[in-house]
Each structure stands twice: as structure tokens, then as C-alpha cells.
Amino acid sequence: MQQTILSIAGKPGLYKLLSRSNRNLIVESLDEHHKRMPVFSTDRITSLADIAMFTDADDIPLMTILASVRDKEEGKPASIDYKKCSGAELQEYFGQVLPNFDRDRVHNSDIKKLLQWYNILIANGITDFEEEMKPTEGDNIDNRKDME
């Protein structure tokens, strides 16, 4: 799941990868419309598996943080209204989820985006954030067993 859920710069929400071709990807929005559309190499596309957040020590993968939010919320949508709450409330809430987050480099907008994405995933029944990374269909798998 992790590698097939995408964020596309300049487009709101999250998208699920449906198929690939030489020139583009076909994605489906995870909003209420589930609209399908092509995205191209000129679009800045990021897999959720490639995103991490800053802490006082190591960066923590987004999927680990989403799992912490899910555990805090018992699998329900976020209990905080991230659109209306103050910055201090966001920071306090996120401190419960990730106590050692870097308060200088993680902005309120980052926390809002994380909670927005969390709610989108929960609304679409996606709750297994710990699923192992597996190659997706069409990936080039490099078998180097013989070269070692």
C-alpha cells in the first residue's frame, strides 16, 4: 500500500496508483469522487513511503507516524479539527503522537497535511500503515544474487 499511495504537488489530497506506462501513470483520487487521471513525468509525484518527518534524533517514516495517529485515535478520524485549531493546539496534539518531533523544522502546515492525509486514508479503509514494502506491479526487480 505504502508505495502505491501518492501525493502530487499542486493537486490536493492523495492518489492511488492504478497502472503505469512508458509516458505516464494512471491514478485515482482518494476523495469522494474517485476520479481517474493520468500524471506525467513533469508532475512532482511522491510516494507516502518516501516521506519522513524530522525529530530531534533520526527522521521518522510517515507511515510510522500515521500508525501512531491511528493508535491514538483507535482507528477513527482525527479527533482534532486541524482546519480550525490554533498552532499551539496542533503542536500539543502532535507532541502526543510524536513527542520528539523537531519543533523548528516541522511546521503547523506539515501537521495539518499529515492529519488531512490520515483522515483521507481512514475514510478509504486504509489502516495498515505497517505493511511491508513490496515491489509494485511493473517495478524492475534487480536480482543480483549471483553477483555477490
N, C-alpha and C positions, 0 to 999 in steps of 0.2 A: 504494500500500500504506500509506504513512505515515498518511494521513488516515482510513483505514478500520480501523486497529488502535487500540483504545480501552482506556483504564483507567477503571474505575468505582469511585468512592470507596466504601469499605465492602465491596467484593467483591474477593476475591483474584484474582490473575492478570491476564490480558489477554483482550480480546474482539474479535472481528472483526465489523464492521458488515455485515449482510446486506441489510436493507431499512429504509425509512423510511415513516412515515405521518404524519398530522397530529398524532396524540397520542403516538406512541412510536417507538422504534427496535427492530428485531429484531436481536439479536446472538447470536453463537455463541462459547462459551468456547474458548480455545485450549489447554485442558488435555486430558487423555486421554479425557474423556467427550464433548467437543464438544457440550455441551448448548446448545440454543437457548432464548432467553428474551426477553421484552420489557423495555426500560428506558424510563423516563419522564422528563419534563422536570424532575421533582423530584430525580432522581438527578444527582449531580455527575459528569459524563462529560467526559473529556479525551482528545483525540486525541494520539497519540505525536508527531505533527508539531508540536504546540503546546508541547512541553516542552523546556526548555533547562536547562543546569547552569551554576552560577556558576564563573567563573575570575577570575584577577587582572586581566584586561582585560575583554573582551566576554563575554557569555553564549554558550555553545556549544550548538547544537541537539542534542537527544538522539540523533537519527539519525546525526549525525556521530560522536558518541561510540560508539554501537553499532557503527558501521563500524570504528572504531579497535580495539574489543574483538575484532571478527570477524577483523581483520587480525592482531592479536597472537595469537589462538587458532587461526589458519588455518582458520576456518570451523567449528571444533569447539566443543562446550560449554566453558564457563569452566573453566580448569584449577585454580582456587582454590575451595575449599569455603566459600562465603560464609556458610553457616549455622554453621560450627564455628570459623572462623578468628578471630584476635584483631583488634581495631580497628587495631592497628599494621600487621598483615599486609594488611588491606583497604586502608589508606591507601597502603602501599607499592605494592600491585598497581595501584591506581587511578592512582597517580603515574606508572606506566609507560604507562598508556593516555592520560591527560590530565595532563601534567606541571604545568601552571599552574593546576590547579583550586584554588578558594578553600577552604583547609583550615578556615576559620572558619565558612563557610556551607554547605558540603557535608558532611553528617553521614554517619556509618557506615551508618545506616539507608537513606540515599539510594543509597549504593554497593551495598548488598545488594539493594535493589529493582531497580536497573539490571542487576545480574548475573542476578537472577531472571528479569527480562523478557528479557534476552538469551538465556538458556537456553530459555525458552518459545518464542521466535521461531525459534531454531535447530532445536529439536525439531519445529517445524511447517514446516520447509523455507523459512523466510523469512530470506533472507540479503542481499537487495538493499536496503540501507538508504539508498542514494543516489538511488533512484528519484525522478524529478521529481514535484513536487506537481501533480496534475491534478484538476480538479473531479470529484467522485464523482457517480454517478447520482442525479438528484434535486436537485442543487445549483441554486440560482438563479444563472445566469450573467448578469452585468451587462455588456451591450455598449454602451460609451459612445464608440465610435469617432466617431460623428457629432457628439458634443458637444464635442470638443476643438477 
